[in-house]
């Protein structure tokens, strides 16, 4: 049987999280050569034809699509949840295929469901029966408990702890080292701030901070979804 050819991969977003995505791809390739990184796409015209972490920045995704006939796979390397959603929708409309990246050092139970385009970082832990949606981020050294549901485009930042039976809504964000108690819900587009401890539900579009966490801000739905490297 012939060896499978590596997939041609584009990383969307030549910024901080894009750099982390590249690191994770390299970790995967050390075990088995699964990806050939073609380069980065980014909307910032100043970055086009430059290099980022040793790889070319090829311009906007739509420009790349016009110039290649190769089947392209992608991961959105943008930390901002709403922007990651907008970019993922754009790239999927071009016919590109989202790749799920799971670092070899992570521990993921056999019955966990993980959606396309999701990033599971270094030393992350996902417990049995958890359901992780599309284009989500379970970041480095974070943990997701049993029976948790993380919706599409949600994120647990490094060191975050999502305990059992928690629901995290679409684009919900759990900050670094934050903890959400069992059976407590984080609404869509809501934020639990870094090092905060949630013992009660956080409504959609709210920002909650502190120990215990209290709602400080109720945001409106975001409207400007252009992406560039600094949003990563």
C-alpha positions as CSV (number, residue, x, y, z in Angstrom):
1,X,0.0,0.0,0.0
2,X,1.4,3.4,-1.0
3,X,2.1,6.0,1.7
4,X,-0.6,8.7,2.0
5,X,0.5,12.1,0.7
6,X,0.6,14.9,3.3
7,X,-2.3,17.4,3.0
8,X,-1.7,20.9,1.7
9,X,-2.5,23.1,4.7
10,X,-3.1,26.9,4.9
11,X,-3.1,28.6,8.3
12,X,-5.5,31.6,8.3
13,X,-4.0,34.4,10.4
14,X,-0.3,35.4,10.5
15,X,-0.4,36.3,14.2
16,X,0.0,34.9,17.7
17,X,-2.4,32.0,17.5
18,X,-1.4,31.3,14.0
19,X,2.1,30.7,15.3
20,X,0.7,28.3,17.9
21,X,-1.2,26.4,15.2
22,X,2.1,26.0,13.2
23,X,3.8,24.7,16.3
24,X,1.0,22.1,16.8
25,X,1.2,21.1,13.1
26,X,5.0,20.5,13.6
27,X,4.3,18.4,16.7
28,X,1.9,16.2,14.7
29,X,4.3,15.9,11.8
30,X,7.1,14.7,14.1
31,X,5.0,11.5,14.7
32,X,3.7,11.1,11.1
33,X,4.0,13.5,8.2
34,X,0.4,14.5,7.8
35,X,0.6,18.1,6.6
36,X,2.6,20.2,4.1
37,X,2.2,23.8,5.3
38,X,1.8,26.0,2.2
39,X,1.8,29.2,4.1
40,X,-0.4,31.7,5.8
41,X,-3.4,33.7,4.5
42,X,-4.1,37.1,6.0
43,X,-6.3,40.1,5.0
44,X,-3.6,42.6,5.9
45,X,-2.1,43.8,2.6
46,X,1.1,44.9,4.3
47,X,1.9,41.2,5.1
48,X,1.4,39.8,1.6
49,X,4.7,38.4,0.1
50,X,6.4,38.6,3.5
51,X,7.4,35.6,5.6
52,X,6.0,34.6,9.0
53,X,7.8,32.0,11.1
54,X,9.7,30.9,8.0
55,X,6.5,30.5,5.8
56,X,5.1,32.8,3.1
57,X,2.1,35.0,3.7
58,X,0.2,34.5,0.5
59,X,-2.4,37.2,0.8
60,X,-6.2,36.9,1.1
61,X,-7.8,33.5,0.9
62,X,-9.8,34.5,-2.1
63,X,-6.6,35.4,-4.0
64,X,-5.0,32.1,-3.1
65,X,-8.1,30.2,-4.3
66,X,-7.9,31.9,-7.7
67,X,-4.2,30.9,-8.1
68,X,-4.2,27.2,-7.2
69,X,-5.9,24.0,-8.3
70,X,-4.5,22.1,-5.3
71,X,-7.0,20.8,-2.8
72,X,-6.5,23.0,0.2
73,X,-7.0,22.2,3.9
74,X,-7.0,24.9,6.6
75,X,-7.0,25.8,10.2
76,X,-8.0,29.3,11.4
77,X,-5.2,30.6,13.6
78,X,-7.2,33.5,15.2
79,X,-7.9,33.6,18.9
80,X,-10.9,36.0,18.7
81,X,-13.9,33.7,18.5
82,X,-16.2,35.9,16.4
83,X,-13.4,36.6,13.9
84,X,-12.5,32.9,13.7
85,X,-16.1,32.1,12.9
86,X,-16.3,34.8,10.1
87,X,-13.0,33.6,8.6
88,X,-14.0,29.9,8.8
89,X,-17.2,30.6,7.0
90,X,-15.3,32.4,4.2
91,X,-12.8,29.6,3.8
92,X,-15.4,26.9,3.7
93,X,-17.3,28.8,1.1
94,X,-14.2,28.5,-1.1
95,X,-14.3,24.7,-0.9
96,X,-11.4,24.4,1.5
97,X,-11.6,21.6,4.1
98,X,-11.2,22.3,7.8
99,X,-8.7,20.2,9.6
100,X,-8.9,19.2,13.3
101,X,-5.5,19.4,15.1
102,X,-4.9,17.5,18.3
103,X,-1.5,17.7,19.9
104,X,0.1,14.3,20.5
105,X,0.7,15.2,24.2
106,X,-3.0,15.8,24.8
107,X,-5.2,13.2,26.5
108,X,-8.6,12.7,24.9
109,X,-11.1,10.0,25.9
110,X,-12.1,7.6,23.2
111,X,-15.8,8.6,23.2
112,X,-15.2,12.3,22.9
113,X,-16.6,14.0,19.8
114,X,-14.5,16.8,18.2
115,X,-15.7,18.9,15.3
116,X,-13.8,19.9,12.2
117,X,-11.3,22.8,12.5
118,X,-10.9,22.5,16.2
119,X,-7.5,23.0,18.0
120,X,-6.6,20.8,21.0
121,X,-3.4,22.0,22.4
122,X,-0.4,20.8,24.3
123,X,-1.2,18.8,27.5
124,X,-4.9,19.5,27.1
125,X,-7.3,17.0,28.7
126,X,-10.8,16.1,27.5
127,X,-12.8,13.7,29.6
128,X,-15.3,11.0,28.5
129,X,-18.5,11.9,26.6
130,X,-17.5,15.5,26.1
131,X,-18.7,17.1,22.8
132,X,-16.5,19.8,21.2
133,X,-18.0,21.7,18.3
134,X,-16.4,23.0,15.1
135,X,-13.5,25.5,15.0
136,X,-13.3,25.5,18.8
137,X,-10.1,25.9,20.9
138,X,-9.2,23.7,23.8
139,X,-5.9,25.4,24.6
140,X,-2.6,24.3,26.1
141,X,-2.8,22.7,29.6
142,X,-6.6,23.3,29.8
143,X,-9.2,20.6,30.7
144,X,-12.7,19.8,29.7
145,X,-14.7,17.6,32.0
146,X,-17.1,14.7,31.4
147,X,-20.4,15.4,29.7
148,X,-19.4,18.9,28.7
149,X,-20.8,20.5,25.5
150,X,-18.7,23.2,23.9
151,X,-20.5,24.8,21.0
152,X,-18.9,25.8,17.7
153,X,-16.3,28.6,17.9
154,X,-16.0,28.4,21.7
155,X,-12.7,28.5,23.5
156,X,-11.0,27.5,26.7
157,X,-7.8,29.5,27.2
158,X,-4.6,28.0,28.6
159,X,-5.0,26.6,32.1
160,X,-8.8,26.9,32.0
161,X,-11.0,24.3,33.7
162,X,-14.4,23.4,32.5
163,X,-15.9,20.9,35.0
164,X,-18.5,18.2,34.3
165,X,-21.9,18.8,32.8
166,X,-21.1,22.4,31.7
167,X,-22.5,23.9,28.5
168,X,-20.4,26.5,26.7
169,X,-22.4,28.4,24.1
170,X,-21.3,29.4,20.6
171,X,-18.3,31.8,20.7
172,X,-18.2,31.5,24.5
173,X,-14.8,32.2,26.0
174,X,-13.2,30.9,29.2
175,X,-10.1,32.9,30.1
176,X,-6.7,31.6,31.2
177,X,-6.8,29.7,34.6
178,X,-10.6,30.4,34.9
179,X,-12.8,27.7,36.4
180,X,-16.5,27.0,35.7
181,X,-18.3,24.8,38.3
182,X,-20.2,21.6,37.4
183,X,-23.6,22.1,35.7
184,X,-23.0,25.9,35.3
185,X,-23.5,27.3,31.8
186,X,-21.6,30.0,29.9
187,X,-23.8,31.6,27.3
188,X,-23.1,32.3,23.7
189,X,-20.5,35.0,23.1
190,X,-20.1,35.3,26.9
191,X,-16.7,35.7,28.6
192,X,-15.5,34.3,31.9
193,X,-12.4,36.4,32.7
194,X,-8.9,35.1,33.5
195,X,-8.5,33.4,36.9
196,X,-12.3,33.9,37.6
197,X,-14.5,31.2,39.3
198,X,-18.0,30.8,38.0
199,X,-20.6,29.3,40.4
200,X,-23.7,30.4,38.5
201,X,-24.8,30.8,34.9
202,X,-23.3,33.6,32.8
203,X,-25.8,34.9,30.2
204,X,-25.0,35.4,26.6
205,X,-22.8,38.4,25.6
206,X,-21.9,39.0,29.3
207,X,-18.5,39.5,30.7
208,X,-18.1,38.0,34.2
209,X,-15.0,38.5,36.5
210,X,-13.9,37.6,40.0
211,X,-14.1,35.0,42.7
212,X,-17.0,34.3,42.6
213,X,-17.5,35.6,39.1
214,X,-20.0,38.5,38.8
215,X,-21.4,40.0,35.5
216,X,-19.7,43.3,34.9
217,X,-20.6,44.1,31.2
218,X,-23.3,43.0,28.8
219,X,-22.0,43.5,25.3
220,X,-23.9,43.9,22.0
221,X,-23.5,41.6,19.1
222,X,-20.2,42.4,17.2
223,X,-20.5,43.8,13.8
224,X,-17.0,44.5,12.4
225,X,-15.5,41.1,11.4
226,X,-12.5,41.9,9.3
227,X,-9.5,40.0,10.3
228,X,-5.8,40.7,10.4
229,X,-2.8,39.4,12.3
230,X,-3.2,41.6,15.4
231,X,-6.6,39.9,16.1
232,X,-4.8,36.6,16.6
